[in-house]
Amino acid sequence: MPKFINPGLTKTSRRNVLRGTMLVGAAAMAGASATAARRPQQPLKADAISRNLHKAAATQVADSTAKPADLSGYTRVKQELVAPPFAPRHEQIATGGPKIIEITMVTEERLIVVDEDTGASVWALTYNGSVPGPLIICHEGDMVELTLRNPAASMMEHNIDFHASTGALGGGGLTHVYPGEECVLRWKATKPGCFTYHCAPGGAMIPYHVAHGMNGAVMVLPRDGLKDAQGNPLRYDSIAYIGEQDYYLPTDENGDYKTYGAAGDDYADSLEAMRSLVPTHQVFNGAVGALTGERALKAKVGETVLMIHNSCNVDSRPHLIGGHGNYVWESSFTDAPLTGMETWFVRGGSAAAAMYTFEQPGVYAYVNHNLIIGAMLGGTAHFVVEGDWDNTLMEQVVEPRPFES
C-alpha cells in the first residue's frame, strides 16, 4: 500500500520524505488541530475560479416541491468500508427485499510516497485515506446513503460524483462540502455493473482532484448474482480491487520531483504538468509496487477471484500474465460477459470486472498491457498463488542449457 507521511505538520523536504514513517507517528500524536492552527481554514481561491470556468458544476439544490422518496419496504444496513485492495462484506445473491446501504466517507488530504526509489510524493486527495477510495457494493434496487464529511483541517472543498447514480451531476451538485462540513446523499442503484465515482468540484479542479487520487468504484450486483451467457450462476471466492491512478508530478529545473507543504500548494505546477497529458507515474493502488512483494495479492489454486479494475481518468488494458479473463464484464452486468479474454479494456472514467479461477501456482503479474505503463510507469500488481503444479498444463521439458551450433 502507499506510504502515508507528513500530514501537514512539518515542512516537507526530500529528507522528510525519506523519514516518513516517523512523521506518521508524530502526526497521530499531534492530531488534526495542529494543521488547523497553522493554516486558515478556507477554500483555495482556485476553487472559486474553477467554478466560474465550469458553471454547470455549481452547487445545486434538490427540488423542494418533489415528494419524499417512499422508503417503505427498505431495510437499513450499515456497510463498513475497507481499504483497497479488499472488499466490504456483502452477499453475492441478495436476500430479502431492497436495502438502504449506509456508508460514511471522509475526505482526507494526505501526503503519500508514490515511488520510494525516487522520493516522488504527492498530496493525495482521498476518500477514507486511500488511493483508490474504498469499494462500495450493493445490489440493483438498493439505495446507497452516503454521509460525506470534510474535516475542518482540510485545505479544500470536496464533493462526489457517482457514475452509477442518476441526476444532479451524479450527486456532485448536491454534495459540495467545505472544511468542517458534512452532507448526506441517498441514491438508488438502478443499473447493475461496476462504476467509477470521483470528486468533481468544477473546472480545472475536476482533473486536479482526480489526478491526485480522489476516485474509486461502486459494484452494483444483480439481485440474483452474476451469471454467464446461458444464465448459469457464477460465484467468486474473493475480490481483488485495483485502482489505476495516473499522476502528473511537477519537477524542478534539475528534474527532481518537487515537494510541497500542504494540499493545494502544488495547484499551479500540477496544472502545468497535467496539460502535457503525459503521466509521470501510472500505478495501481496509489504507488509504485503497492500490490507487489509483501503486499502482493494472495490466492490458491482452484480459487476464483473477481478482479475489479477502476480507471477514472485514462484508458487501460489489463492482462493477467499466465492467466485469462474467464468472464469479463466491460460494461453492464445485464450484458453477457466476454469469455476467454487474454486482455480486456477499461475505458477511462469507468470500472470493469473480470473473473478467473487460478489453475497453477506461482507469481502472476497483473499489468496494464501497454507495457510501457506496466513496466516503466508502475502499472503492475502481483498475485501469489499457492498449490500443486500441473504438468499437463505446462511442463519444463528441458532446462536452459548450452547447445552447439
C-alpha positions in Angstrom: 0.0 0.0 0.0 1.1 3.6 -0.4 3.2 5.0 2.4 1.5 8.0 4.1 3.7 10.7 5.5 3.7 14.1 7.0 0.0 15.2 7.0 0.6 18.9 7.1 2.6 19.1 10.4 6.1 19.5 9.1 7.6 21.4 6.2 8.3 18.8 3.5 11.7 18.2 2.2 13.5 15.3 0.5 14.9 14.3 3.8 11.5 14.3 5.4 10.1 12.2 2.6 12.7 9.5 3.4 11.9 9.5 7.1 8.2 9.5 6.5 7.4 6.5 8.9 8.5 8.6 11.9 6.3 11.5 10.8 3.3 9.3 10.7 3.6 8.6 14.4 4.2 12.2 15.2 1.2 13.3 13.2 -1.1 10.8 15.0 0.0 12.1 18.4 -0.3 15.8 17.4 -3.8 15.5 15.9 -5.5 17.4 13.2 -5.8 20.6 15.3 -2.2 21.3 14.7 -2.9 21.7 11.0 -5.9 23.9 11.5 -3.8 26.2 13.7 -1.1 26.7 11.1 -3.2 27.5 8.0 -6.5 29.4 7.6 -9.5 27.1 7.1 -10.8 28.4 3.9 -11.2 27.0 0.3 -8.4 27.9 -2.1 -9.1 30.8 -4.4 -8.7 28.3 -7.2 -12.0 26.7 -6.2 -13.9 29.8 -6.9 -12.0 30.4 -10.1 -12.7 26.9 -11.3 -16.4 27.1 -10.6 -16.6 30.2 -12.9 -14.9 28.1 -15.6 -17.5 25.3 -15.4 -20.7 26.9 -14.1 -22.7 23.6 -14.6 -20.8 22.2 -11.6 -22.0 24.9 -9.3 -24.0 23.9 -6.2 -27.4 22.5 -7.0 -30.4 22.2 -4.7 -32.9 19.3 -4.8 -36.4 20.4 -5.9 -38.2 21.3 -2.6 -41.6 20.5 -4.3 -40.7 16.9 -5.0 -42.4 14.3 -3.0 -40.3 12.5 -0.4 -39.0 9.1 -1.5 -41.1 6.2 -0.5 -38.7 4.1 1.7 -41.3 1.6 2.8 -40.1 -2.0 2.4 -36.5 -1.0 2.6 -34.2 -2.3 5.4 -31.4 -0.2 6.7 -27.9 -1.8 6.9 -24.5 -0.3 7.6 -21.7 -1.3 5.3 -18.2 -1.0 6.8 -15.9 0.2 4.1 -12.4 -1.2 4.0 -9.2 -0.1 2.4 -8.2 -1.4 -1.1 -7.5 -4.0 -2.5 -10.1 -5.6 -0.2 -13.9 -5.5 -0.5 -16.5 -5.0 2.2 -18.6 -7.9 3.5 -21.5 -8.5 1.2 -24.0 -11.0 -0.3 -23.4 -12.2 -3.8 -27.1 -13.0 -4.1 -29.4 -10.6 -2.3 -31.6 -12.0 0.4 -34.8 -10.3 1.4 -36.1 -7.0 0.0 -34.1 -3.9 -1.1 -31.7 -2.3 1.4 -30.7 1.2 2.3 -26.9 0.8 2.4 -25.5 3.3 4.9 -21.9 4.3 4.4 -19.6 7.0 5.7 -16.7 8.6 3.8 -14.2 11.2 5.0 -12.3 13.4 2.5 -8.7 13.1 3.7 -5.8 15.1 2.3 -2.6 13.1 2.9 1.0 13.2 1.7 2.0 9.9 0.3 5.1 8.5 -1.3 4.4 7.5 -4.9 7.9 6.0 -5.6 10.3 5.2 -2.8 13.2 4.9 -5.2 13.0 8.5 -6.4 11.3 10.1 -3.4 8.4 11.2 -5.6 5.4 12.2 -3.4 2.0 13.8 -3.8 -0.5 15.4 -1.5 -3.2 12.8 -2.3 -6.8 13.9 -2.1 -8.7 10.8 -0.9 -11.9 9.2 0.3 -11.2 7.5 3.6 -7.4 7.9 3.2 -6.7 5.5 0.3 -6.0 5.7 -3.4 -8.3 4.5 -4.8 -11.2 5.2 -2.5 -12.9 2.2 -0.9 -15.1 -0.2 -3.0 -18.8 0.1 -2.3 -21.0 -2.9 -3.0 -24.8 -3.0 -3.3 -27.5 -4.8 -5.4 -29.7 -3.5 -8.1 -32.7 -1.7 -6.5 -30.8 -0.9 -3.3 -30.3 2.7 -2.0 -26.9 3.9 -1.1 -27.0 6.5 1.6 -23.7 8.3 2.0 -22.6 10.6 4.8 -19.7 12.7 3.3 -17.5 14.6 5.8 -14.8 17.1 5.1 -12.6 17.6 8.2 -12.1 21.1 9.5 -8.4 20.8 9.0 -8.8 20.3 5.2 -7.5 22.9 2.8 -10.0 22.3 0.0 -13.7 21.9 -0.9 -14.7 18.4 -2.0 -17.8 16.5 -3.3 -18.6 13.2 -5.1 -20.0 12.2 -8.5 -21.3 8.6 -8.6 -21.4 7.3 -12.2 -23.8 4.7 -11.0 -26.4 7.3 -9.9 -29.0 9.4 -11.8 -29.3 13.2 -11.6 -27.5 16.3 -10.2 -24.2 15.5 -11.8 -24.1 12.1 -10.2 -24.7 13.7 -6.8 -21.8 16.1 -7.4 -24.2 19.0 -7.5 -25.6 18.2 -4.0 -22.5 17.2 -2.1 -20.2 20.3 -2.1 -18.7 20.3 1.4 -16.3 22.9 2.7 -13.8 22.2 5.5 -15.8 21.4 8.7 -19.0 20.4 6.8 -20.8 17.2 6.2 -23.8 16.2 4.0 -25.9 13.1 3.4 -26.8 11.9 -0.1 -29.1 9.0 -1.0 -29.3 7.5 -4.5 -30.9 4.4 -6.0 -28.8 1.8 -7.8 -30.8 1.2 -10.9 -28.2 -0.2 -13.2 -26.0 -3.3 -12.4 -22.3 -3.2 -13.2 -19.1 -1.6 -12.0 -18.9 2.2 -11.9 -16.4 4.9 -11.1 -17.0 7.6 -8.5 -14.8 10.7 -8.2 -14.5 14.3 -6.8 -15.8 17.0 -9.2 -15.7 20.5 -7.6 -15.7 22.3 -11.0 -13.5 23.5 -13.8 -9.8 22.6 -13.6 -10.3 21.4 -10.0 -12.1 18.3 -11.5 -8.9 16.8 -13.2 -6.8 18.2 -10.4 -8.7 16.2 -7.7 -9.0 13.1 -9.9 -5.3 13.2 -10.8 -4.5 13.5 -7.1 -6.2 10.2 -6.3 -9.8 11.2 -5.5 -11.7 8.4 -7.2 -13.0 4.9 -6.6 -15.6 2.3 -7.6 -19.1 1.0 -6.9 -20.2 -2.5 -7.8 -23.9 -2.9 -8.3 -24.7 -6.7 -8.4 -27.8 -8.2 -9.9 -30.1 -9.3 -7.1 -29.7 -12.9 -8.2 -26.0 -12.7 -8.6 -23.6 -12.9 -11.6 -24.4 -15.3 -14.4 -22.9 -16.5 -17.7 -24.5 -16.0 -21.1 -26.7 -19.1 -20.6 -27.9 -17.9 -17.2 -25.8 -20.2 -15.1 -24.7 -18.7 -11.8 -21.2 -17.6 -11.3 -19.6 -17.2 -7.9 -16.3 -15.9 -6.7 -14.2 -16.7 -3.6 -12.7 -13.2 -3.2 -12.4 -9.8 -4.8 -9.2 -8.0 -5.8 -10.0 -4.3 -6.1 -7.4 -2.5 -8.2 -7.5 1.3 -9.0 -5.3 2.6 -11.8 -4.0 6.1 -10.9 -2.3 8.5 -13.3 -0.1 11.1 -11.6 1.5 14.2 -13.1 4.1 15.2 -10.5 5.9 18.5 -11.1 9.7 18.6 -11.3 12.3 21.3 -10.8 14.9 22.5 -13.3 17.1 19.6 -12.3 14.4 17.0 -13.0 13.9 16.3 -9.3 10.3 15.9 -8.0 9.1 18.9 -6.1 7.7 18.7 -2.6 5.0 20.9 -1.1 4.0 21.9 2.4 0.3 21.3 2.2 -2.5 20.1 0.0 -3.2 22.5 -2.8 0.2 24.2 -2.8 1.1 22.4 -6.0 -2.0 23.6 -7.9 -0.4 25.8 -10.5 2.6 23.5 -11.0 0.3 20.5 -11.3 -2.0 22.1 -13.9 1.1 22.9 -16.0 2.3 19.3 -15.7 -1.2 17.9 -16.4 -1.5 19.8 -19.7 1.2 17.6 -21.1 -1.2 14.6 -20.9 1.9 12.6 -20.1 1.8 10.9 -16.7 5.0 10.7 -14.7 3.5 7.6 -13.0 0.6 5.3 -13.8 0.3 3.0 -10.8 -2.1 0.5 -9.2 -3.5 1.4 -5.8 -1.7 4.7 -5.3 2.0 3.9 -5.5 4.7 2.0 -7.4 4.8 -1.6 -6.0 1.7 -1.1 -3.9 0.5 -4.6 -4.8 3.8 -6.4 -5.2 6.3 -8.1 -2.9 5.0 -8.5 0.7 1.8 -6.6 -0.4 1.0 -8.9 -3.3 -2.5 -10.3 -3.7 -2.9 -13.8 -2.4 -4.9 -16.8 -3.8 -4.8 -20.6 -4.1 -5.1 -23.0 -7.0 -8.8 -23.6 -7.5 -9.9 -20.2 -6.1 -12.0 -17.9 -8.2 -11.1 -14.2 -8.0 -13.2 -11.3 -9.2 -10.8 -8.5 -10.3 -12.5 -5.1 -10.2 -10.4 -2.5 -12.1 -11.2 1.2 -11.8 -9.6 3.7 -14.1 -11.2 7.1 -13.6 -9.0 9.2 -15.9 -7.3 7.1 -18.6 -7.9 4.0 -20.7 -6.4 0.8 -19.5 -5.7 -2.7 -20.9 -5.5 -5.2 -18.1 -3.8 -8.5 -18.7 -3.1 -11.3 -16.3 0.2 -12.8 -17.3 -0.1 -16.6 -17.1 -3.9 -16.5 -16.8 -7.0 -15.2 -18.5 -10.3 -13.4 -18.1 -12.6 -16.4 -17.9 -15.5 -14.0 -17.8 -15.2 -10.2 -18.4 -17.8 -7.5 -17.9 -16.5 -4.4 -19.6 -19.9 -2.8 -19.3 -23.2 -3.7 -17.5 -23.8 -7.0 -15.7 -27.0 -7.2 -17.7 -24.9 -7.9 -20.8 -23.5 -11.4 -21.4 -19.9 -11.5 -20.2 -17.0 -11.8 -22.7 -15.2 -15.1 -22.2 -11.7 -16.4 -22.5 -10.2 -12.9 -22.8 -6.4 -12.5 -22.9 -6.6 -8.7 -22.4 -9.6 -6.6 -21.8 -10.5 -2.9 -21.9 -11.3 -0.4 -19.2 -12.5 2.8 -20.6 -11.3 6.0 -18.9 -14.0 7.1 -16.5 -15.3 3.6 -15.8 -14.7 0.3 -13.9 -14.8 -3.2 -15.2 -14.8 -6.7 -13.7 -13.0 -9.9 -14.7 -13.3 -13.4 -13.2 -10.6 -16.0 -13.2 -10.1 -19.4 -11.5 -6.4 -20.0 -10.9 -5.1 -23.3 -12.2 -1.4 -23.2 -11.5 0.7 -21.9 -8.5 3.3 -19.2 -8.8 3.5 -15.4 -9.3 1.1 -13.9 -11.8 1.7 -10.3 -12.9 -1.4 -8.3 -13.5 -0.4 -5.5 -15.7 -1.6 -2.7 -18.0 -0.6 -4.3 -21.3 0.6 -1.0 -22.6 3.8 -2.4 -21.4 5.5 1.0 -21.2 3.0 1.8 -18.5 3.2 -1.7 -16.9 7.0 -1.9 -16.8 8.1 1.7 -16.6 5.4 3.8 -15.0 4.3 1.4 -12.3 1.1 -0.2 -13.7 1.8 -3.7 -12.2 0.3 -5.9 -9.5 1.2 -9.5 -8.4 -0.9 -12.4 -7.5 1.0 -15.0 -5.4 -0.9 -18.3 -5.8 -0.3 -21.4 -3.7 -0.9 -25.0 -4.8 0.4 -28.0 -6.7 1.8 -27.7 -10.1 0.0 -29.4 -13.0 2.4 -30.7 -15.7 -0.5 -31.3 -18.1 -1.0 -27.6 -18.4 2.7 -26.7 -18.6 6.0 -28.5 -18.2 9.6 -27.5 -18.5 10.8 -30.4 -20.6 14.4 -29.3 -20.7 16.0 -26.7 -18.5 18.0 -24.0 -20.3 21.4 -25.4 -21.4 24.2 -24.7 -23.8 24.0 -26.0 -27.3 26.4 -26.4 -30.2 25.7 -24.7 -33.4 
